[in-house]
Amino acid sequence: MKVNLSWLRTTFWLVGSMVYPLISGAQDETNKIESATLDEVVAYALKHQPGVQQAEINQEIVNQAVKGKLADWYPQISFNYNYQRFIDLQSSVIGGEVIRFGVNNTSSAQLTATQSLFNRDVLLASNTASTVRLQAEQGTQQAKIQMVVNVSKAFYDLLATQKQIEVSEESVIRLESSLKDARSRYETGVADKTDYQRATIALGNAQAAYKANQELLGYKQQNLKTLIGYPLEEELPIAYDVDMMENEILLDTSEQMNPVNHIDFRLLQTQRELQEANVKYNQWAFLPSLSAFGAYNLNYQNDNFGELYNTSYPYSYVGATLSLPLFQGGKRLSKIQEQKWTSDRLDVGIADLKNKLDTEYDRALAAYKSNLYSYLAQKQNVDLAQEVYDIIQLQYQSGVKTYLDVTIAETDLRTTRINYFNALYQVLASKIDVNRALGTINY
């Protein structure tokens, strides 16, 4: 039996072309992060974070709603069909005789078309379509910016906890070594029992801090996964470069805050623009609405149903409708004043938001400078604390210093290193707040 290789290749190609999209689609659904840097985490959140997805869906809903409103400018065409069977014909007494009118079977087909020439509803939709779409787009941008701020802070908070665990782990190793040394010195009579007891207490405290941070780390990992829309059951391997982060802490503190760059301010300006359109909309209530219409009708009448559609009686017409409300008890004037007062309220809100944004920027900038000074101080203290600990440890082993001095040096070293990493991540988080206040975070 001969095998047609060309036919087999074609079959495999067709099957593969159908199966591969399914396989790749399944892989896309998993979409794990192999190396969770901050950029990777933010990029993942932009695609999977529920709040961002809802904002994008809302934007699409608004786009479709605008299209639906603008469709009212097009001719509205409809078709109607009707059939009616009279059981008893209408009758009337004429000259003393009962006369019946009509036929037993009637049917009609009607094709109608209307065209709005002037209507304040469709005019409002036409004038505000681009502004409404802009408002929806700005809402999506606001959701993305807030997501970036929240995710970045959660990322830095998670890193700070990880670093505290690393520092505590190193401290536990040092203290375990010190405990062995203190016990050996106590057993040989070189030192009294208090050194051994202090070493035990210090080790217990370090182990407790280590365990507490481990428990806290689990929550912060789950929190970050939730913020970015990552599967909670999947691992999220955090990757970072401390040197690179240190290079990113600097910020131009002389930059002036312009409220127009802030997404919250732009959203309120867009709302104010739409409110102006609402004022005009209510002013247009004094204008008439005008529309044109036309219809073509086919009527069929016959006593016999089988011959009903043999003969038609067509008629058609065109016309226009002008509608003008003359008196509504002052309702239209009240609506105009209501919308004007709403505009005034938005003006007050815009002025208030400017002040709040200035205050927010001053607060964020002050926090950034404070955290930066703390970071620079802690960075210098780390090397100094390590040097002090090494010297005192050698002096203790030489019998010059007591173990209390070692315990204090160990505590200072651990505290200084923890404070250093906390300061580093706090200054990065406060830089995010400054950029948020400046409006330089854009997606």
VEXLODO-447490 format. One line per 8 residues: their letters; for each residue z, y, x of C-alpha. Coordinates in Angstrom, 3 decimals. Layout:
a = Z:Y:X ~ ... .
//
This chain:
mkvnlswl = 0.000:0.000:0.000 ~ -1.055:3.323:1.489 ~ 1.224:6.334:1.261 ~ -0.280:9.791:0.704 ~ 1.592:11.901:3.273 ~ 0.152:15.154:1.990 ~ 1.454:14.376:-1.495 ~ 4.911:13.532:-0.101 .
rttfwlvg = 5.085:16.781:1.888 ~ 4.136:18.775:-1.180 ~ 6.758:16.980:-3.286 ~ 9.512:17.542:-0.721 ~ 8.560:21.198:-0.419 ~ 8.722:21.712:-4.186 ~ 12.062:19.926:-4.488 ~ 13.475:21.863:-1.540 .
smvyplis = 12.319:25.189:-2.952 ~ 14.223:24.420:-6.163 ~ 17.375:23.012:-4.566 ~ 17.817:25.558:-1.759 ~ 18.545:28.544:-4.055 ~ 21.213:26.461:-5.776 ~ 22.822:25.532:-2.449 ~ 22.623:29.048:-1.071 .
gaqdetnk = 23.981:30.398:-4.358 ~ 26.977:28.098:-4.048 ~ 27.519:29.304:-0.493 ~ 27.345:32.921:-1.638 ~ 29.965:32.195:-4.279 ~ 32.367:30.938:-1.583 ~ 31.607:33.842:0.740 ~ 34.590:33.373:3.023 .
iesatlde = 35.524:35.934:5.651 ~ 35.546:34.316:9.065 ~ 36.956:37.321:10.920 ~ 38.823:39.767:8.668 ~ 38.475:43.072:10.481 ~ 39.117:46.201:8.450 ~ 35.374:46.852:8.113 ~ 34.758:43.292:6.933 .
vvayalkh = 37.620:43.483:4.448 ~ 36.381:46.799:3.008 ~ 32.797:45.508:2.791 ~ 34.029:42.416:0.942 ~ 36.096:44.525:-1.442 ~ 33.102:46.745:-2.286 ~ 31.352:43.638:-3.647 ~ 34.227:41.657:-5.141 .
qpgvqqae = 37.070:44.017:-6.014 ~ 37.574:43.914:-9.827 ~ 38.231:47.649:-10.145 ~ 34.977:48.497:-8.346 ~ 33.059:45.927:-10.383 ~ 34.424:47.399:-13.601 ~ 33.409:50.901:-12.498 ~ 29.884:49.699:-11.693 .
inqeivnq = 29.659:47.918:-15.057 ~ 30.897:51.057:-16.785 ~ 28.189:53.052:-14.982 ~ 25.528:50.649:-16.260 ~ 26.988:50.858:-19.782 ~ 26.703:54.652:-19.643 ~ 23.099:54.415:-18.414 ~ 22.161:52.179:-21.331 .
avkgklad = 24.022:54.418:-23.798 ~ 22.076:57.437:-22.520 ~ 18.796:55.546:-22.923 ~ 19.799:54.686:-26.483 ~ 20.509:58.335:-27.303 ~ 17.247:59.549:-25.737 ~ 15.316:56.952:-27.759 ~ 15.924:59.107:-30.858 .
wypqisfn = 13.275:61.530:-29.530 ~ 10.590:58.856:-29.954 ~ 8.932:58.155:-33.316 ~ 11.019:55.810:-35.434 ~ 8.707:53.271:-37.088 ~ 9.802:50.730:-39.680 ~ 8.232:48.210:-42.040 ~ 9.556:47.124:-45.436 .
ynyqrfid = 8.330:44.373:-47.723 ~ 9.427:43.812:-51.322 ~ 8.675:41.328:-54.095 ~ 10.071:41.564:-57.629 ~ 9.757:39.276:-60.658 ~ 10.575:40.799:-64.036 ~ 12.289:38.379:-66.414 ~ 12.045:40.871:-69.266 .
lqssvigg = 9.660:43.794:-69.040 ~ 10.911:47.260:-69.779 ~ 10.230:48.277:-73.339 ~ 10.220:51.481:-75.349 ~ 9.801:52.317:-79.051 ~ 6.722:54.487:-79.629 ~ 5.582:55.323:-83.178 ~ 7.888:52.694:-84.576 .
evirfgvn = 6.432:49.978:-82.394 ~ 8.021:48.293:-79.397 ~ 5.793:48.807:-76.402 ~ 6.426:46.925:-73.132 ~ 5.522:48.510:-69.784 ~ 4.636:46.992:-66.439 ~ 3.670:43.547:-65.257 ~ 5.682:40.442:-64.538 .
ntssaqlt = 5.096:40.400:-60.757 ~ 5.202:43.378:-58.410 ~ 5.181:43.551:-54.615 ~ 4.958:46.298:-52.023 ~ 4.559:46.716:-48.290 ~ 5.554:50.000:-46.679 ~ 5.013:51.303:-43.152 ~ 6.987:54.480:-42.401 .
atqslfnr = 7.311:56.730:-39.358 ~ 9.675:59.630:-38.698 ~ 9.725:62.065:-35.809 ~ 12.614:64.385:-34.975 ~ 11.326:67.861:-34.169 ~ 14.674:69.578:-33.830 ~ 18.028:67.840:-34.049 ~ 21.173:68.959:-32.252 .
dvllasnt = 22.320:65.394:-31.566 ~ 19.180:64.377:-29.702 ~ 19.004:67.818:-28.082 ~ 22.529:67.329:-26.703 ~ 21.594:63.888:-25.382 ~ 18.504:65.291:-23.695 ~ 20.333:68.211:-22.058 ~ 23.306:66.193:-20.819 .
astvrlqa = 21.649:62.885:-19.845 ~ 21.631:63.594:-16.097 ~ 25.154:65.034:-16.190 ~ 26.559:62.040:-18.057 ~ 24.922:59.692:-15.554 ~ 26.362:61.795:-12.709 ~ 29.838:61.540:-14.237 ~ 29.573:57.748:-14.410 .
eqgtqqak = 28.336:57.614:-10.811 ~ 31.206:59.821:-9.675 ~ 33.631:57.531:-11.500 ~ 32.285:54.620:-9.473 ~ 32.621:56.637:-6.254 ~ 36.207:57.515:-7.157 ~ 37.044:53.838:-7.719 ~ 35.485:52.887:-4.379 .
iqmvvnvs = 37.264:55.649:-2.453 ~ 40.633:54.755:-3.940 ~ 39.953:51.095:-3.187 ~ 39.193:51.908:0.461 ~ 42.432:53.890:0.748 ~ 44.548:51.143:-0.841 ~ 42.891:48.319:1.111 ~ 43.159:50.156:4.439 .
kafydlla = 46.862:50.847:3.931 ~ 47.519:47.256:2.862 ~ 45.604:46.037:5.926 ~ 47.682:48.195:8.280 ~ 50.885:47.190:6.498 ~ 49.981:43.535:6.968 ~ 49.253:44.126:10.655 ~ 52.601:45.868:11.108 .
tqkqievs = 54.393:42.849:9.665 ~ 52.376:40.474:11.836 ~ 53.318:42.484:14.903 ~ 56.972:42.483:13.898 ~ 56.768:38.681:13.706 ~ 55.175:38.513:17.160 ~ 57.814:40.811:18.627 ~ 60.615:38.843:16.945 .
eesvirle = 59.121:35.590:18.191 ~ 59.035:36.881:21.762 ~ 62.572:38.171:21.331 ~ 63.730:34.746:20.100 ~ 62.209:33.109:23.188 ~ 63.951:35.575:25.505 ~ 67.261:35.214:23.676 ~ 67.065:31.433:23.730 .
sslkdars = 66.623:31.640:27.502 ~ 69.527:34.097:27.702 ~ 71.684:31.816:25.571 ~ 71.065:28.889:27.918 ~ 71.884:31.099:30.880 ~ 75.057:32.457:29.244 ~ 76.198:28.973:28.288 ~ 75.574:27.700:31.786 .
ryetgvad = 77.505:30.623:33.278 ~ 80.350:30.024:30.827 ~ 80.507:26.301:31.548 ~ 80.567:26.938:35.301 ~ 83.275:29.577:34.878 ~ 81.163:32.459:36.154 ~ 81.396:34.335:32.822 ~ 83.817:34.243:29.920 .
ktdyqrat = 83.135:32.948:26.426 ~ 82.211:36.344:24.941 ~ 78.828:36.420:26.742 ~ 77.921:33.073:25.209 ~ 79.099:34.256:21.789 ~ 77.158:37.528:22.021 ~ 74.033:35.584:22.987 ~ 74.486:33.325:19.964 .
ialgnaqa = 74.907:36.307:17.628 ~ 71.872:38.104:19.061 ~ 69.719:34.987:18.751 ~ 70.832:34.449:15.157 ~ 69.946:38.034:14.239 ~ 66.515:37.736:15.884 ~ 65.815:34.440:14.106 ~ 66.863:35.939:10.766 .
aykanqel = 64.516:38.899:11.281 ~ 61.745:36.495:12.261 ~ 62.181:34.393:9.112 ~ 62.449:37.437:6.851 ~ 59.204:38.895:8.195 ~ 57.464:35.541:7.789 ~ 58.380:35.479:4.102 ~ 57.273:39.079:3.714 .
lgykqqnl = 53.998:38.319:5.484 ~ 53.068:35.759:2.838 ~ 53.411:38.332:0.063 ~ 51.450:40.973:1.977 ~ 48.631:38.489:2.629 ~ 48.424:37.686:-1.082 ~ 48.564:41.376:-1.920 ~ 45.620:42.150:0.374 .
ktligypl = 43.622:39.251:-1.083 ~ 44.278:40.536:-4.584 ~ 43.225:44.071:-3.656 ~ 39.849:42.926:-2.289 ~ 39.198:40.209:-4.886 ~ 39.502:37.380:-2.354 ~ 40.375:33.835:-3.521 ~ 44.148:33.468:-3.182 .
eeelpiay = 43.880:29.841:-2.082 ~ 41.547:30.666:0.831 ~ 42.697:31.682:4.305 ~ 42.138:35.284:5.357 ~ 42.217:35.355:9.182 ~ 43.094:38.919:10.153 ~ 41.342:40.208:13.284 ~ 42.190:43.448:15.058 .
dvdmmene = 41.940:45.212:18.380 ~ 44.951:47.384:19.197 ~ 43.062:49.298:21.893 ~ 40.255:50.092:19.470 ~ 42.756:51.214:16.852 ~ 44.420:53.499:19.355 ~ 41.036:55.108:20.010 ~ 40.633:55.796:16.289 .
illdtseq = 43.886:57.662:15.676 ~ 42.647:61.116:16.727 ~ 41.676:63.574:14.015 ~ 40.358:67.135:14.000 ~ 43.361:68.936:12.529 ~ 41.546:72.282:12.512 ~ 39.111:71.207:9.800 ~ 39.516:73.216:6.614 .
mnpvnhid = 39.838:71.577:3.238 ~ 37.002:72.340:0.800 ~ 37.837:71.185:-2.747 ~ 34.138:70.710:-3.548 ~ 34.111:67.731:-1.168 ~ 36.908:65.994:-3.069 ~ 35.734:63.462:-5.658 ~ 38.483:64.412:-8.125 .
frllqtqr = 37.355:68.042:-8.054 ~ 33.686:67.120:-8.476 ~ 34.565:64.922:-11.438 ~ 36.437:67.784:-13.104 ~ 33.510:70.132:-12.464 ~ 31.158:67.644:-14.099 ~ 33.535:67.387:-17.059 ~ 33.512:71.188:-17.297 .
elqeanvk = 29.707:71.195:-17.353 ~ 29.691:68.653:-20.167 ~ 32.222:70.752:-22.031 ~ 29.859:73.729:-21.904 ~ 27.267:71.487:-23.521 ~ 29.789:70.665:-26.273 ~ 30.229:74.380:-26.967 ~ 26.463:74.810:-27.323 .
ynqwaflp = 26.276:71.691:-29.483 ~ 28.711:73.175:-31.996 ~ 26.871:76.517:-31.906 ~ 23.659:74.688:-32.795 ~ 25.310:73.617:-36.060 ~ 24.072:76.925:-37.528 ~ 20.469:75.948:-36.785 ~ 18.400:73.789:-39.146 .
slsafgay = 17.313:70.265:-38.331 ~ 13.624:69.534:-38.699 ~ 11.791:66.218:-38.842 ~ 8.344:64.971:-39.841 ~ 7.657:61.777:-41.730 ~ 4.785:59.710:-43.044 ~ 4.310:56.479:-44.925 ~ 1.554:54.105:-45.961 .
nlnyqndn = 2.215:51.865:-48.962 ~ 0.451:48.871:-50.470 ~ 1.410:48.011:-54.040 ~ 0.496:44.790:-55.845 ~ 0.888:44.149:-59.590 ~ -0.162:41.221:-61.743 ~ 1.224:39.100:-64.525 ~ 0.072:35.945:-62.716 .
fgelynts = 1.780:35.264:-59.417 ~ -1.249:33.443:-58.013 ~ -3.395:36.571:-58.470 ~ -0.702:39.043:-57.346 ~ -2.244:39.846:-53.960 ~ -5.884:39.890:-55.090 ~ -5.868:43.606:-55.740 ~ -3.901:46.295:-53.940 .
ypysyvga = -3.055:49.813:-55.004 ~ -2.476:51.752:-51.802 ~ -1.083:55.217:-51.432 ~ 0.159:57.277:-48.447 ~ 1.865:60.555:-47.735 ~ 3.122:62.801:-44.924 ~ 5.705:65.526:-44.997 ~ 8.519:67.351:-43.272 .
tlslplfq = 12.209:67.810:-43.916 ~ 14.142:70.959:-43.131 ~ 17.899:70.760:-43.506 ~ 20.191:73.774:-43.214 ~ 23.887:73.661:-44.178 ~ 24.706:77.032:-45.772 ~ 28.456:76.973:-46.173 ~ 31.087:74.559:-44.870 .
ggkrlski = 34.277:76.541:-45.364 ~ 34.349:77.910:-41.795 ~ 34.321:74.442:-40.259 ~ 31.575:75.268:-37.767 ~ 33.331:78.392:-36.481 ~ 36.559:76.448:-36.050 ~ 34.741:73.735:-34.077 ~ 33.189:76.360:-31.789 .
qeqkwtsd = 36.587:77.935:-31.102 ~ 38.124:74.506:-30.529 ~ 35.537:73.684:-27.870 ~ 35.939:77.091:-26.224 ~ 39.686:76.574:-25.976 ~ 39.009:73.166:-24.470 ~ 36.800:74.879:-21.882 ~ 39.607:77.308:-21.079 .
rldvgiad = 42.003:74.393:-20.649 ~ 39.594:72.778:-18.176 ~ 39.365:76.061:-16.251 ~ 43.149:76.062:-15.931 ~ 42.987:72.421:-14.853 ~ 40.396:73.216:-12.173 ~ 42.544:76.040:-10.759 ~ 45.599:73.774:-10.816 .
lknkldte = 43.691:70.957:-9.102 ~ 42.653:73.314:-6.294 ~ 46.302:74.092:-5.611 ~ 47.255:70.417:-5.803 ~ 44.478:69.447:-3.388 ~ 45.638:72.126:-0.941 ~ 49.184:70.799:-1.205 ~ 47.995:67.205:-0.855 .
ydralaay = 46.069:68.106:2.296 ~ 49.030:69.983:3.796 ~ 51.332:67.039:3.043 ~ 48.883:64.481:4.456 ~ 48.248:66.582:7.562 ~ 51.980:67.098:8.146 ~ 52.600:63.357:7.779 ~ 49.741:62.628:10.184 .
ksnlysyl = 51.066:65.013:12.826 ~ 54.592:63.669:12.437 ~ 53.420:60.064:12.754 ~ 51.208:60.990:15.703 ~ 54.130:62.547:17.589 ~ 56.237:59.488:16.792 ~ 53.465:57.188:18.000 ~ 53.026:59.045:21.294 .
aqkqnvdl = 56.778:58.981:21.892 ~ 57.091:55.289:21.042 ~ 54.127:54.431:23.252 ~ 55.916:55.936:26.248 ~ 59.156:54.215:25.300 ~ 57.654:50.709:25.229 ~ 56.980:50.489:28.973 ~ 60.290:52.200:29.719 .
aqevydii = 62.261:49.802:27.507 ~ 60.553:46.806:29.118 ~ 61.383:48.113:32.573 ~ 65.028:48.753:31.622 ~ 65.362:45.268:30.161 ~ 63.884:43.594:33.254 ~ 66.205:45.535:35.581 ~ 69.355:44.884:33.548 .
qlqyqsgv = 68.454:41.214:33.205 ~ 68.203:40.930:37.004 ~ 71.449:42.874:37.433 ~ 73.192:40.591:34.951 ~ 72.009:37.517:36.805 ~ 73.307:39.123:40.002 ~ 76.672:39.795:38.359 ~ 76.285:43.587:38.401 .
ktyldvti = 75.879:44.095:34.629 ~ 77.662:42.494:31.690 ~ 75.881:40.543:28.975 ~ 76.615:43.386:26.568 ~ 74.216:45.506:28.611 ~ 71.589:42.753:28.327 ~ 72.084:42.581:24.559 ~ 71.675:46.345:24.215 .
aetdlrtt = 68.564:46.330:26.414 ~ 67.095:43.443:24.424 ~ 67.760:45.236:21.143 ~ 66.240:48.446:22.496 ~ 63.136:46.584:23.684 ~ 62.639:44.813:20.380 ~ 63.263:47.960:18.359 ~ 61.001:50.066:20.555 .
rinyfnal = 58.100:47.610:20.329 ~ 58.463:47.324:16.562 ~ 58.665:51.106:16.233 ~ 55.563:51.440:18.402 ~ 53.425:49.195:16.228 ~ 54.836:50.698:13.038 ~ 54.034:54.184:14.340 ~ 50.499:53.111:15.267 .
yqvlaski = 49.747:51.765:11.801 ~ 51.510:54.643:10.080 ~ 49.408:57.196:11.918 ~ 46.252:55.272:10.986 ~ 47.378:55.110:7.343 ~ 48.197:58.833:7.311 ~ 44.770:59.537:8.799 ~ 43.300:57.770:5.763 .
dvnralgt = 45.305:60.135:3.532 ~ 43.994:63.164:5.431 ~ 40.396:61.969:5.080 ~ 40.995:61.307:1.392 ~ 42.313:64.856:0.944 ~ 39.376:66.297:2.906 ~ 36.902:64.298:0.815 ~ 35.278:62.729:3.866 .
iny = 35.578:59.168:2.523 ~ 32.330:58.530:0.687 ~ 30.793:55.315:-0.666 .
//
